[in-house]
Amino acid sequence: MEVVVTTDRKPTPEMVAEAEKLAEKLGVPLVKRRHNTINAIKKRFGKNVLVVNGDLTLTLHTLKGQKLFFHPGLFKIRLLNYLAGGKEAMIEAMALKEGETVLDCNLGLAQDALMAAFVSKREVVGVEKDPVIYEIVKRGLERYRPEGKLKVADFAFKLVKPVLGDNYEFLKSQPDNSYDVVYFSPMFIKPKWHCSVMSPFREVAVKDFVSPETLKEAERVARKRVVIKVNRGVKELFPFLEDYEVQGSSTNVEYLYKEVK
């Protein structure tokens, strides 16, 4: 993802220093905010604009005018439904129990990883390929303070460990049977509904599907199950998923899973 880095209006010295470090880390231009608007910066550089906020979290302003930042989003809804009914489709597909470990190979905005961490009460490692999304989520997890009904999940935000890298290369580096569950949530090939929460993420996220080679490594690394979140009908598009079972949900999402014991 191509970006330039700037700060919010009236930046403090701390914000400026953070923006300088971030621009150097990402290897991208640093733009002094001064009186420049976000739209003016986008027009000048033709790139997405990554803003260091007052609390040192990050907001990405996309070329299409959307904003991407860390927030609990759908995790809050899923958590409250889980607490009320004791069931959650992803958790059932994982057959996840307290004390078990999860490797999330498509961290994204960390909403699946947070759900897994809440149930397992163990560290969830999440691999994110895009360095900009990685920075947004890493800082968000560190600085977000749950309030209200979400306070019950405060510990989960501390258990998600983002890792920057390619999931295939990361899996190759892991020992056999090193996680109970290996999980994928690739960007849906044919999204069947509009979701305002996911729309900014969909614009900029990596859209690779799971390759047979990556899946083979996942089956080696998993102790119990490999799980893939897809939209309905995707399994039929990929013959190498033939031996995966299907678990539906109350939405257009379904989960493919394989026991690897």
N, C-alpha and C positions, 0 to 999 in steps of 0.2 A: 504494500500500500504506500503510495507516495503522499507525503505530508510536508508541511512546514510547521515550525513550532513558534508560538507566541505566548503572551500572558494575557490574563484578564486586564480590564482597564484599571488604571492607578495601581500598578504592581508594587509590592513591597520588595525590598532587597532579597528577601528569601525566595520569593516567586521568580525573580529575575535569575538568581543563581540556579534554581531548580530547572528553569527553562534552558539555561545555557548547558547544564549537564545533560539534560534530556536530548537536546539537539545534537550534541556531540556523540552521545551514546547511539542515537539512531542514524547518525551520519546525514543529517538533513539541515536545511537553512534555518537560522534563527531570525525572526522578524521582530524588531522592536515595535511595540503596540502603538505608542504615541497616540495620534488621533485617528489611526487607521481603523476602519470597520472590518469585521470578519469578511464581509462580501468583497470589500476592496482588496483584501489580501488574497482571497480566492481568485479574483479576477486577474490580479497581477501575476500570480504564480501558476494558476491553473491546477492547483492541488488542494487536497483536503487540508484543513487547518486544525492543528492540535493545540488546545489552549490549556495552560497551567492555571488552575483556579486558585482562589484565595486560600483554600484549605489544602492546597497542593495535590488535589485530585485532578483528573484530566477530563476534558470534554473534546470530542472530535466533531468538528463541523464539516459535514460532507459536501461535495460539489453539488449534490442535488438538494441541498438545503436542510438536511436532517441533522439531528444531534445524537451522538452516541456517547454514553457515559455509564458508569457502573451504578446499578440499582438492583434491588431484590426482585423487582418485576414479578414474573409469573411464579417465582419461588415462593413468595408470600402466599399466593392463592393456593398453590399445591400443598404447602405446609399446613395451612389451616384446614384444608379438606382432609389431609392425612390425619391430623390430630382429632378431627371430628369423627372420621369413619374408620381409621386404622388401616386404610388401604391406599396404595398409590401405584399406578400402572408400571412406572419404571422400576420401582422397588420390587414389585412382584416379578417382573421379568428378570431382574437380577437375583431373585430369591435371597435378597440381602438381609443379613442378621447383624445384630450388634457385635462388634469386635472384628468384623471382616473388613478386608482392605479392597479399595477400588482404585483402578487406574482409568482416568477419564482422558481419552485420546483426542477429544475435540473440546477443549475447555470452553471456548467462546466466552459468554458473559458469566459463566460459573454457576448457572442456576441448577443444572443437573448435579454438579459436584457438591453444591451446598445441600441439596436434598439427600444425596448419598451420605455426606458427612453427618447430617443430623441423625440419620437412622443408624449408621454404623458406629458413630462416636469414635471413629479412627481417622487418621490423616488420609485425605484423598488427594492423590497427585493428579494434576491436570495439565496436559500438554497443549500448548497453543503455538501455532505456526507463525502467526503474524505478530511482529514485534510491537506494533502500535496497540493492538488489542491486548496483548500481554501486559503492556505498561498500564493501560487503563484499568484492567481487572486487578492486577497485582496491587496497585495503589488503592483501588476501591476496597478490596478485601481488608487491607491494613487499616483503613481510616473509617470505614462505614460503622456507624453505631446504631444497631437495631433499636427500635422504639415500639411501644405498645405491645400488641400481641406477638410481634416478631422477636421480642426480647428472649423468648424461650429458646431461640435458635442462635443466640449470641456466640456460643462456643463453636458452632459450625463454621462461622466466618474465619475463625482462627485455625481450623483444621484443613482448609483447602490450600494446597501448596502448588502455585503455578510454576510451570517449567516451560521455558522458551525452546522450541525446537520442532522438528518434523516427527510425527508419531511413529513412522516406520523406523527411522534411525534410533529413536528412543527405545522402541520395543526391542530392536536388535541388541541393544546394550544391556538389557535386563536378563537376569538368570531365569532358568526354567521355573515355572510354578511360583512366581514371586508376588502375585496379587490374586486375591480370591476371584475378583471380577475385573475383566477388561471391557471397557465401554466405549462405544463410538456414537456420535450424533452428527454425522456429516450434514452439511447444508442441503436441505431438501431439493431434490432434482426438479420436481414440479409442485411447488407450494400450492395448496388447494384453498387457501384462505388468506386474507390480509390481516396481519397482526401489527398494530402500531408499535408494540414493544419491540418486535423483532425486525421491523422494516429498516431502521438505520443499520443494524448489524448485517442484514442480508445484502445491503448495498456494497459493503466493503470487505466482508469475510471471505476467507479462502473457500472455494467451492469444490474441492476434491472429494470424490467418493472413496470408499474403502477399497483398496486393491486386493486381489487374491494373495499377493505376497505379504501385505500388511496383516491380513486376516490370519495367515498361517503363523506369523510371529505372535499374534495375539493369542492364538490357541496354545502356543507353546508356553507363553508367559502366565496365562490364567490357570489357577488351581481348580476353579469351579465352573465358571461360565464366561462366555463372550456374548455381549449384548450389543445390538445395533438399533438405534432409533431411526425409523424411516417414515415416509408417508405411505398410505395404503397403496398396494399394487407394485411397489418398487421391487420386491423380492423377485417377481417374475421377469424383471429386466436383466437379472444377473444370475446365470446358471450356477456360478460358484457358491451361491447361497442356498442351494437345493437342500442341504442337510440341516438347515436352520429352522427351528420351530417358530411359529408366529403367535404372538400374544397381542390381541387388540386392546383398544382403550375406548373411552367414551368420546374421543375426538377422531380426527382423521389421521392421527398418529398411530403407528403400531410398532411393536418391538420384536425383533428377530433374535433368538437366543440359541445357544448350543452348549450342552453339557460337555465338559472336557475332562471329566474325571477318568 
